[in-house]
Amino acid sequence: MGPGLIVMIGDNDAGGVATYAQAGQNYGYSLLWTMTLLLPVLIVIQEMVVRLAAVTQIGHAVLVTQRFGRFWGWFSSGDLFVLNFLTLVTEFIGVALALEYFHISRTVSVPISAAALIAITVTGSFRRWERAMFAFLVINVLLVPLLWLSHPDYRQVARGILVPGVQGGVSSDAVLLIIAIIGTTVAPWQLFFQHGNVIDKRITPRFLNYERADNIVGSIITQLGTVVFMVAGAIAVAGTPLAGKFTDALGVACALSAHSHFLATCFAVLLLDAGIVGAAAVTLSSSYAFGDMFGVHHSLHRRFSEAKPFYITYTLLVILAAALVLIPHAALGLITMAVQALAGVLLPAACAFLLLLCNDRPLLGPWVNPRWLNILSSIIIGGLLVLSCTLMITTIFPATDTTTVLAGISFALIIGSAVGFTTLRLTSRSSPAGAKLPPVDRSQRPVWRTPPLATLPPYRWSPSLRLAMVVLRGYLIVCVALLVIKVVQLSHT
C-alpha cells in the first residue's frame, strides 16, 4: 500500500472536488457516466507508469530526455512545470474556500496551510511524509455520510453512471467541463508523481503485482468519491434558482447547509483535505521533475542539507502559489475549471511519451507493453484528441449544431482506433537502425534489469513518428490558445 493509493485518492484534489461539484450543480447526474469511462483509463495509464518506474528506477523526465532528446525533455517537463504551478494555485483556492465556510479568513488559512505543507515535506523522511498523507486520506471516510445523508435518488444515480448524456444538450460549455473532468481525473502531474514516488518507495518489479492492486483499489475509491461529489453538487441546488449557476466550491457548501449543516461541514472538510493532499502531491511532482532535469538529488529519503535544490524548489512553489490565492476579487471557480481543462488538453502529449517509453525494447526488454495494451492506450489518446478538437471547433464556431458536436464525440473511439493502428506501426520501428529485434521473451522478466542509459542504442525516430509528434505539439499550442479564449468568453458571461 502506498504510491497508488496516495496518487489516486490525491487525484480527487481541491480542483477535482470543485469540478465534480460544478458538474453536479450545472448538469445534475447526467455526467456521472464520465466516471465509468475514466476508471479503466486511470488503471491503464497508471499501470504503465508503475511498471516503467519499477523496472528502470530512473526518473520520468530523465527517461524522456535521454531517450528522445533534450528538446522533448524540456517540452514534457516545461508543460508540467507551468501546469503544476497553476494546479497548485487551485489547491490553495480549495483550502481557502473550505476554511472560509468556517469563517476563517484566507489571509490566515492559506499561510498556515502552506507552512504545514513545507514542514511535513522537508523533514528528510519518506516514511514520515507517507504517514502524514495516509492520515489525511483517512478523512475520506466522510464521503460515506456525505452520500448517505444526501438521500439521492439511487435509480437516477445508476442511470447517470450507465447512460451517457448531457442535461440540456451538448454545448461548448459542456465539452469544456468534460475536458476539465478528464484533466482532473487523469492529470499529467500524476504520471510524474507516481513515477517518482515508486522510486522513492524503492518498489522493484518483484512487488509490481502488489502495486497494481494498490492502483486498482485507489482508482475505484477515487471514482466512487467523484460520484459522491457530483451527487452532492446536484442535491445542494436541486429545485433552487442556483441550479446551473456554479460559482465556486464555497457556494456548493453554503447550498448544502440549507439541507444540513453537517452535510456542508463534511463537504468543506473533504475540500480542505483534498487541497492539502493535492498540494503535497502536485508540488512533489514538480520537484521530482526539477531534480531529473537538472541532475540534482531529489528524494524524500535525503535530508535538507543533502538535497537543498529539491526542497527549495518545493518550498518556493508552495509560497508563490499560496501568495497568488491571496489576490482579492479573483474568479476562483472559473480559474479552477480553466486549470483542470488545461490539464485535459495537455494530457495527450504526456500519454504519448509514456506510450513510447513503454514500447522502448532496449529500455524495458520483456516489460514492454503487450499489443492489446498499446491498442487500448492509443484509443484513449485518440479520444482525448477528439474532445479537444471538439472544443476548438465550438470555440471558433460558437453556432455549431450540437448534433455535430455529439457526432464528433461519438466517433472518438473510431478515430482513436485509427490512431492506435498508426501508433503501433510507428512504435514497432523504434528499434536501433539496422537491427531486427527478436520476439519479446516475457519469461525473462524475473532477471531483466534496465542497462545504464548511456549503453543503450539511440532511440530511432522514424520520419512519420517525428512528424506526428511535431504536429501534436503544434496542435496542443493552438488548443491552449483557444482554451484561453474560451475562458475569457466565460468570464464575461
C-alpha positions in Angstrom: 0.0 0.0 0.0 1.5 3.4 -0.9 2.0 5.4 -4.1 -1.0 4.1 -5.9 -3.5 4.8 -3.1 -2.0 8.2 -2.4 -1.9 9.4 -6.1 -5.4 8.0 -6.8 -7.1 9.5 -3.8 -5.0 12.6 -4.1 -6.4 12.7 -7.6 -9.6 14.0 -6.0 -7.8 17.2 -5.2 -9.4 20.6 -4.5 -9.7 21.4 -8.2 -11.2 18.0 -8.8 -13.8 18.4 -6.0 -14.8 21.8 -7.3 -15.0 20.5 -10.9 -17.1 17.4 -9.9 -19.4 19.6 -7.8 -19.8 22.0 -10.7 -20.8 19.1 -12.9 -23.5 18.1 -10.4 -24.7 21.7 -9.9 -24.9 22.5 -13.6 -25.8 19.2 -15.1 -27.3 17.1 -12.3 -26.5 13.4 -12.6 -26.1 13.4 -16.3 -22.3 13.5 -16.4 -21.7 10.6 -14.0 -21.1 8.3 -16.9 -17.7 10.0 -17.4 -16.5 8.3 -14.3 -17.4 4.9 -15.7 -15.3 5.6 -18.8 -12.4 7.1 -16.9 -12.0 4.2 -14.4 -10.2 1.9 -16.9 -8.3 4.9 -18.3 -6.9 5.6 -14.8 -5.9 1.9 -14.3 -4.3 1.5 -17.7 -2.2 4.7 -17.6 -1.0 4.4 -14.0 -0.1 0.7 -14.5 2.2 1.8 -17.3 3.7 4.4 -15.0 4.3 2.0 -12.2 5.9 -0.6 -14.5 8.2 1.9 -16.2 9.3 3.3 -12.8 9.8 -0.1 -11.1 11.8 -1.6 -13.9 14.0 1.3 -14.8 14.4 3.0 -11.4 15.1 6.2 -13.4 13.1 9.4 -13.2 10.4 10.1 -15.8 11.9 13.4 -17.1 15.4 11.7 -17.3 13.9 8.9 -19.5 12.2 11.3 -21.8 15.3 13.5 -22.1 17.8 10.6 -22.6 15.7 8.6 -25.0 14.1 11.4 -27.1 16.5 14.3 -26.7 16.6 17.5 -24.6 14.1 19.3 -26.8 11.4 16.8 -26.0 12.5 16.5 -22.4 12.0 20.2 -21.9 8.8 20.1 -23.8 7.5 17.4 -21.5 8.8 19.0 -18.3 8.1 22.6 -19.2 4.4 21.9 -19.8 4.4 20.1 -16.4 6.1 23.0 -14.5 3.5 25.5 -15.8 0.5 23.3 -15.4 1.6 22.1 -11.9 2.1 25.6 -10.6 -1.4 26.6 -11.8 -2.8 23.4 -10.3 -1.1 24.2 -7.0 -2.9 27.5 -7.0 -6.2 25.7 -7.3 -5.3 23.5 -4.3 -4.8 26.6 -2.2 -8.0 28.0 -3.6 -9.7 24.9 -2.3 -8.1 25.3 1.1 -9.1 29.0 1.3 -12.7 28.3 0.3 -13.1 25.4 2.6 -11.9 27.3 5.7 -13.9 30.4 4.7 -17.0 28.2 5.2 -15.9 28.1 8.9 -15.4 31.9 8.8 -11.6 31.7 8.8 -10.0 34.3 6.6 -7.8 33.2 3.7 -5.1 35.6 4.9 -4.9 33.2 8.0 -5.7 29.8 6.5 -3.5 29.9 3.4 -0.2 30.9 5.0 -0.8 28.3 7.8 -1.6 25.6 5.3 1.5 26.4 3.2 3.7 26.4 6.3 2.3 23.0 7.4 2.9 21.5 3.9 6.5 22.7 3.9 7.1 21.3 7.4 5.7 17.9 6.5 7.9 17.5 3.5 11.3 19.0 4.4 11.9 16.6 7.3 14.0 14.3 5.1 11.9 11.3 5.9 9.9 9.5 3.3 8.1 7.4 5.9 7.1 10.4 7.9 5.7 12.1 4.8 3.9 9.0 3.7 2.3 8.5 7.2 1.1 12.1 7.1 -0.5 11.5 3.7 -2.3 8.4 5.0 -3.6 10.4 8.0 -5.1 12.9 5.6 -6.5 10.1 3.4 -8.4 8.6 6.3 -10.6 11.8 6.3 -12.1 10.4 3.1 -14.4 8.2 5.2 -16.6 11.4 5.4 -17.7 10.5 1.8 -20.0 7.9 3.3 -22.2 10.2 5.4 -22.0 12.8 2.7 -23.6 10.4 0.2 -25.9 8.7 2.7 -27.4 11.8 4.2 -27.8 13.5 0.8 -30.6 11.0 0.2 -30.2 10.9 -3.6 -32.5 9.0 -6.0 -30.2 6.0 -6.4 -32.1 4.9 -9.6 -31.3 8.2 -11.2 -27.7 7.9 -10.0 -27.4 4.5 -11.5 -28.8 5.8 -14.8 -26.3 8.6 -14.8 -23.5 6.2 -14.3 -24.5 3.8 -17.1 -26.3 6.0 -19.7 -24.2 8.7 -21.4 -25.9 12.1 -21.9 -25.7 15.8 -21.1 -28.6 17.5 -19.3 -29.8 20.3 -21.6 -27.9 19.0 -24.6 -24.2 19.2 -25.6 -22.8 22.7 -25.8 -19.3 24.2 -25.9 -19.5 24.8 -22.1 -20.4 21.2 -21.5 -17.5 20.0 -23.7 -15.2 22.3 -21.8 -16.4 20.8 -18.5 -16.0 17.2 -19.7 -12.4 18.0 -20.7 -11.9 19.5 -17.2 -13.3 16.3 -15.7 -10.8 14.3 -17.7 -8.0 16.7 -16.9 -8.6 16.5 -13.1 -9.2 12.7 -13.1 -6.1 11.7 -15.2 -3.8 14.7 -14.7 -0.3 14.9 -16.1 1.2 15.6 -12.7 0.0 12.1 -11.6 2.4 10.5 -14.1 5.5 12.2 -12.7 4.4 12.0 -9.1 3.6 8.3 -9.2 6.8 7.6 -11.1 9.0 9.4 -8.6 7.2 8.1 -5.6 7.5 4.4 -6.8 11.3 5.0 -7.0 11.3 6.8 -3.6 9.5 3.9 -2.0 12.0 1.6 -3.6 9.5 -0.6 -5.4 11.1 -3.1 -7.7 9.5 -5.5 -10.3 9.2 -8.1 -7.5 6.4 -6.0 -5.9 4.7 -5.0 -9.2 1.6 -7.1 -8.6 1.0 -5.5 -5.2 1.4 -2.1 -6.6 -1.0 -2.9 -9.5 -3.6 -4.0 -6.9 -2.8 -0.7 -5.0 -3.6 1.2 -8.2 -6.8 -0.6 -8.8 -8.1 -0.1 -5.3 -7.1 3.5 -5.4 -8.8 4.0 -8.7 -12.1 2.5 -7.6 -12.1 4.6 -4.4 -11.3 7.8 -6.2 -14.1 7.3 -8.7 -16.6 6.5 -6.0 -15.5 9.7 -4.4 -16.1 11.5 -7.6 -19.6 10.2 -7.9 -20.3 11.4 -4.3 -19.1 14.9 -5.1 -21.2 15.1 -8.3 -24.2 13.9 -6.4 -23.6 16.4 -3.6 -23.4 19.2 -6.1 -26.7 18.2 -7.7 -28.5 17.7 -4.4 -27.3 21.0 -3.0 -29.1 23.1 -5.6 -32.0 20.8 -6.7 -35.2 22.8 -7.1 -33.5 26.1 -6.4 -32.5 29.1 -8.6 -28.9 28.1 -8.0 -29.2 25.1 -10.3 -26.9 25.6 -13.3 -25.2 28.6 -11.8 -22.0 27.3 -10.3 -19.6 29.9 -8.8 -17.2 28.1 -6.7 -16.9 25.2 -4.1 -17.8 27.5 -1.2 -21.1 28.2 -2.9 -21.8 24.4 -3.0 -21.0 24.1 0.7 -23.4 27.0 1.5 -26.1 25.5 -0.6 -25.7 22.2 1.3 -26.0 24.0 4.6 -29.6 24.7 3.7 -30.2 20.9 3.8 -27.9 20.1 6.8 -25.1 21.9 8.5 -23.4 18.5 9.0 -23.6 17.8 5.2 -22.0 21.1 4.5 -19.3 20.5 7.1 -18.5 17.1 5.6 -18.1 18.7 2.1 -15.9 21.6 3.4 -13.7 19.3 5.4 -13.3 17.0 2.4 -12.5 20.0 0.2 -9.8 21.1 2.7 -8.3 17.6 2.9 -8.3 17.4 -0.9 -6.4 20.7 -1.2 -3.7 19.7 1.3 -3.1 16.2 -0.2 -3.3 17.6 -3.7 -0.9 20.4 -3.0 1.6 17.9 -1.4 1.5 15.6 -4.4 1.5 18.2 -7.1 4.4 20.1 -5.7 6.4 16.9 -5.2 5.7 16.0 -8.9 7.3 19.3 -9.9 10.2 18.8 -7.6 10.9 15.3 -8.9 10.9 16.6 -12.5 13.2 19.6 -11.5 15.7 17.1 -9.9 15.5 15.0 -13.1 16.1 17.8 -15.5 18.9 19.5 -13.5 20.6 16.3 -12.2 20.3 17.1 -8.5 19.4 14.9 -5.6 15.6 14.6 -5.4 14.4 12.2 -2.8 12.3 12.4 0.4 14.9 10.0 1.9 17.5 12.8 1.8 17.8 15.5 4.4 17.5 19.1 3.6 21.3 19.6 3.7 21.7 16.7 1.1 19.0 17.9 -1.4 18.8 21.6 -1.0 17.6 22.4 -4.6 14.9 19.8 -4.3 13.5 21.1 -1.1 14.0 24.8 -2.0 12.1 24.2 -5.3 9.2 22.6 -3.3 9.2 25.5 -0.8 9.2 28.3 -3.4 6.4 26.7 -5.4 4.2 26.4 -2.3 4.9 30.0 -1.2 4.3 31.5 -4.6 1.1 29.6 -5.2 -0.2 30.5 -1.8 0.6 34.2 -2.4 -1.4 34.3 -5.6 -4.5 33.0 -3.9 -4.5 36.0 -1.6 -5.1 38.3 -4.5 -8.6 39.8 -3.9 -11.7 39.5 -6.1 -10.3 36.7 -8.4 -12.8 34.5 -10.1 -11.7 31.4 -8.2 -14.3 29.0 -9.6 -13.5 29.9 -13.2 -9.8 29.7 -12.6 -10.2 26.2 -11.1 -12.1 24.9 -14.1 -9.7 26.5 -16.6 -6.7 24.8 -15.0 -8.4 21.4 -15.0 -9.4 21.9 -18.7 -5.8 22.9 -19.5 -4.7 19.6 -17.9 -7.1 17.7 -20.1 -5.8 19.5 -23.2 -2.2 18.7 -22.4 -2.8 15.1 -21.3 -2.4 13.5 -24.8 1.2 14.7 -25.0 2.1 13.2 -21.6 0.3 9.9 -22.5 2.1 9.8 -25.9 5.6 10.0 -24.2 4.5 7.3 -21.7 3.3 5.1 -24.5 6.6 5.5 -26.5 8.7 4.7 -23.4 6.6 1.6 -22.6 7.3 0.3 -26.1 11.1 1.0 -26.0 12.5 -2.5 -26.2 16.1 -1.6 -25.3 14.8 0.2 -22.2 12.2 -2.2 -20.9 13.1 -5.5 -22.6 10.4 -8.1 -21.7 8.4 -5.5 -19.8 7.3 -3.6 -22.9 3.6 -3.2 -23.5 1.6 -6.1 -25.0 -0.2 -5.3 -28.2 -3.7 -5.1 -26.6 -2.4 -2.5 -24.1 -1.0 -0.4 -27.0 -4.3 -0.5 -28.8 -6.2 0.5 -25.7 -3.8 3.3 -24.8 -3.9 4.6 -28.3 -7.7 4.7 -28.3 -7.5 6.7 -25.1 -5.2 9.2 -26.7 -7.3 9.4 -29.8 -10.4 10.0 -27.7 -8.7 12.9 -25.8 -7.6 14.5 -29.1 -11.2 14.3 -30.5 -12.6 16.0 -27.4 -10.0 18.8 -27.5 -10.7 19.1 -31.3 -14.4 19.5 -30.5 -13.6 22.3 -28.0 -11.6 24.0 -30.8 -14.5 23.8 -33.3 -17.1 25.0 -30.8 -14.9 27.9 -29.7 -14.1 29.1 -33.3 -17.7 28.4 -34.5 -20.0 29.0 -31.5 -23.1 28.4 -33.5 -22.0 24.8 -34.4 -25.0 22.5 -34.3 -25.0 20.4 -31.1 -25.7 17.2 -33.0 -22.5 17.8 -35.0 -20.6 18.0 -31.7 -22.3 14.9 -30.4 -21.2 13.1 -33.6 -17.7 14.2 -33.1 -17.6 12.7 -29.6 -19.3 9.6 -30.7 -16.7 9.0 -33.3 -13.9 9.4 -30.7 -13.3 5.7 -30.3 -13.3 5.1 -34.0 -10.7 7.8 -34.7 -8.8 6.6 -31.6 -8.7 3.1 -33.1 -7.1 4.5 -36.3 -4.6 6.5 -34.2 -3.9 3.3 -32.3 -3.1 1.3 -35.5 -0.8 4.1 -36.7 0.9 4.3 -33.4 1.5 0.5 -33.3 3.2 0.8 -36.7 5.3 3.7 -35.6 6.4 2.3 -32.2 7.3 -1.0 -33.8 10.0 0.8 -35.7 11.7 2.2 -32.6 14.5 -0.3 -32.6 18.1 0.8 -33.4 18.8 1.4 -37.0 19.6 -1.8 -38.9 18.7 -4.1 -36.0 15.8 -6.5 -36.0 14.7 -7.3 -32.5 13.6 -10.9 -31.7 10.1 -11.6 -30.3 9.6 -10.5 -26.7 10.5 -13.3 -24.3 8.4 -12.4 -21.2 9.9 -15.4 -19.3 13.0 -13.2 -18.8 11.1 -10.7 -16.6 12.4 -12.0 -13.3 16.0 -11.5 -14.3 15.7 -8.4 -16.5 17.4 -5.1 -15.4 17.4 -1.9 -17.4 21.0 -1.3 -18.6 22.7 2.1 -17.9 21.1 4.6 -20.3 24.5 5.5 -21.7 24.9 2.0 -23.0 21.6 1.8 -24.8 21.4 2.3 -28.6 19.9 5.7 -29.6 16.1 5.8 -30.0 15.3 5.6 -33.6 12.8 8.3 -34.7 11.1 7.3 -37.9 10.1 10.3 -40.1 6.4 9.5 -39.6 6.8 9.4 -35.8 8.8 12.6 -35.7 6.2 14.4 -37.8 3.4 13.1 -35.7 5.0 14.5 -32.5 5.7 17.9 -34.1 2.1 18.1 -35.3 0.9 17.1 -31.9 2.9 19.9 -30.3 1.5 22.5 -32.7 -2.0 21.2 -32.3 -1.7 21.5 -28.5 -0.4 25.1 -28.7 -3.5 26.0 -30.8 -5.8 24.2 -28.3 -4.3 26.0 -25.4 -4.7 29.4 -27.1 -8.3 28.6 -27.9 -8.9 27.4 -24.3 -7.7 30.8 -23.1 -10.2 32.5 -25.5 -13.0 30.3 -24.2 -12.2 31.1 -20.6 -12.1 34.8 -21.4 -15.5 34.5 -23.0 -16.9 32.7 -19.9 -15.5 35.4 -17.6 -17.7 38.0 -19.4 -20.9 36.0 -19.3 
